[in-house]
Amino acid sequence: MNAHFKPPSRDPDAEYLLAALRCASRRLKLIDEEVILIGLALQKGLITSQEAVARTEEIAPGCLDAVATSMWVTA
């Protein structure tokens, strides 16, 4: 190892932010899986459209509105 090498100092704020980002990433993956399951249940007729919307809003509030807005669709 180089005698002049100094490991980067740990910034507590950066460490906290990195941990929060890892948690957010995992949560988004879980939301993705849950939304896929809701879609499958709707496709198979196990739930109604209204139930699918309600369940999606419980899991990821506002995401359906965000998608509709990004596609210039208004309800």
ZAKEMI-622411 format. One line per 8 residues: for each residue x negated, y negated, z negated of C-alpha. Coordinates in steps of 0.25 Angstrom, whole numbers, plus 5000, padded with zeros to 4 digits. Last residue first. Layout:
<pts>
X/Y/Z | ...;
</pts>
This chain:
<pts>
5236/4953/5062 | 5225/4946/5070 | 5215/4952/5079 | 5203/4944/5083 | 5195/4956/5082 | 5186/4951/5071 | 5199/4946/5064 | 5205/4960/5065;
5192/4966/5059 | 5192/4956/5048 | 5207/4958/5045 | 5205/4973/5044 | 5193/4971/5035 | 5201/4962/5026 | 5200/4971/5013 | 5191/4983/5016;
5196/4995/5008 | 5209/4990/5003 | 5212/4983/5016 | 5209/4996/5023 | 5219/5003/5015 | 5230/4993/5018 | 5227/4993/5033 | 5227/5008/5033;
5240/5009/5025 | 5247/4999/5034 | 5242/5007/5046 | 5249/5019/5040 | 5241/5031/5033 | 5239/5045/5036 | 5242/5043/5051 | 5229/5050/5056;
5224/5036/5062 | 5228/5029/5049 | 5220/5039/5041 | 5209/5038/5050 | 5208/5023/5050 | 5209/5024/5034 | 5197/5033/5034 | 5189/5024/5044;
5192/5013/5034 | 5187/5021/5022 | 5174/5024/5030 | 5171/5010/5034 | 5174/5005/5019 | 5164/5015/5014 | 5154/5010/5024 | 5157/4996/5020;
5155/5000/5005 | 5141/5006/5008 | 5137/4993/5015 | 5142/4984/5004 | 5134/4993/4994 | 5121/4992/5002 | 5123/4977/5004 | 5126/4975/4989;
5113/4983/4986 | 5105/4974/4996 | 5111/4961/4990 | 5107/4966/4976 | 5093/4968/4980 | 5092/4955/4988 | 5097/4948/4975 | 5087/4955/4967;
5076/4951/4976 | 5065/4962/4975 | 5051/4957/4979 | 5045/4963/4991 | 5034/4973/4989 | 5021/4967/4989 | 5010/4972/4998 | 4996/4966/4995;
4990/4979/4991 | 4995/4986/5003 | 5000/5000/5000;
</pts>
